[in-house]
Amino acid sequence: MRYPGQTVDRTEIAGEASYRSGRNAWTRPVFLLLWLFLAPLLLAQGPPYQTDDPVPVDYGHYEFYIFGGADGTPAEMDSQGPAFEFNWGAIPRVQLHAILPWGVAAPSNNPAYLPGGAGATYFGLTDMELGAKIAFIKEGKHIPQIGSFTMFEMPTGSYTKGLGVGKVWYKLPLWLQKNSGKWLFDGGGGYEVVPQTNYRDFPYTGWLVKRELSERWELGAELFAHGREGYATAQTERSAMIDLGGYYHFKHHDGEQFLFCYGHSVAGQTENYAYAGMYWTWGKDKGKPDDKRDDKGSAPQAMFHGPPGRMHF
């Protein structure tokens, strides 16, 4: 990713796209199988995972994260940190969300990935994220909770340095969640709309299973896949990843947790994902809680999105 201000020859892009499309044609049936077979099996979680969830912060409660991470391919490595996230249960079943991130865009400048992955390395403020999570259907005995988490990525990062897209772009997902004892299943998908040169609109999907091991530990695994994001991004081709992560609940500090995750591609373009952060939650109940949930809140996600990847660049 991130050199959106570079001059790119359109003929070269078309030729390179044709070559890569043929070279990676085998990945298409893999992604089709991921959509068709995994979607019915798992009914997303948010940090530290890339998959999100449909459960807003409880009414009158707050969440705060300090985190960092990385999401990269051989074309470019994008790291993030420090980044600050704030979530507020503004009204029942509605969460307001904001992330203020700093990060690094580091193209590899490897000729094999041209016209992508070219440019200088920069650090600075990246695109700020604003959003609203809305729970439409509450979880029942036989149905999952269903909700949306629409996000608006504001052009606060430098477009010429590759730290931002230069225009407002959008994430439009739908998420589901089902609990069964100490097990939690999350999943769904969406579409990112990125109206900028050398970026592409693309679909993404995530499916996660998590288990509570003890009062202190929760571990989970997810499958996350996305389409081609454009030559101005690190994710120049499709990729499917498996990520492993979890939470540690501090013994003498209710509402304080350490979050961690690492993942690697299993199909498509080689890609690595990592996340580490601290989480705090607080607030007073205002009437009857509107949703049954664990004390771990939720946030973006995809999680870590670079413009326009899953890192919040």
PyMOL commands that set and color helices and strands:
alter all, ss='L'
color gray80, all
select helices_A, chain A and resi 10-23+27-41+111-113
alter helices_A, ss='H'
color red, helices_A
select strands_A, chain A and resi 61-73+76-91+94-107+122-125+128-137+145-154+169-180+183-193+202-212+217-226+239-249+256-268+272-283
alter strands_A, ss='S'
color yellow, strands_A
deselect
rebuild
show_as cartoon
